[in-house]
Amino acid sequence: MHRTALALAALALPFAAQAQSDAPQDDLVARGEYLVTIGGCNDCHTPLKMGDNGPEPDMERMLSGHPAEIVIEGPATLQAPWASAGNVTNTAWSGPWGVSFTANLTPDPETGVLRDMPLELFVATMRTGRHQGQGRAILPPMPWFNYGAATDEDLAAIYAYLQQIPPVTNAVPAPLPPAQ
């Protein structure tokens, strides 16, 4: 390469890096959608419904967690080491911890767990495995430790995507304690 071309390329590097760091919000959201898709978030956080070919995700309730209208009174009979808590939606799980219900990840202002959570707190929650970065432990089967190993950029992308999906009002119940 000619010396002049090399010098021009060297001058352009800081501008290229700045342009890349100012990636449009659309690119961030698209990256987040990709990560949520390959991460299998819909597998647990989107309730299943019966379709023509068997159980399928209920995309009208995408990422809204365990349906509030499906009440589970106590820990289901366990199948070692843990099992779906006897519901057809695949949104409740029982094990030695009791019964956990998948959270509403939509930006619903009343019932979404991320509704008032800033990005920094979302990242802390994923890194520590504690609600709001300091509360009770995030229960199985949520693989928070896998998401906690993601880059800051990937967690920011996931957060950006979840902030713009359609809100679904759905008050997910609190976890149930283990059977005595």
Secondary structure, 3 states (H helix, E strand, C coil): CCHHHHHHHHHHHHHHHHHHHCCCHHHHHHHHHHHHHHCCHHHHHCCEEEECCEEEECHHHCCCCCCCCCCCCCCCCCCCCCEECCCCCCCEEEECCEEEECCCCCCCCCCCCCCCCCHHHHHHHHHHCEHHHCCCECCCCCCHHHHHCCCHHHHHHHHHHHHHCCCCCCCCCCCECCCC
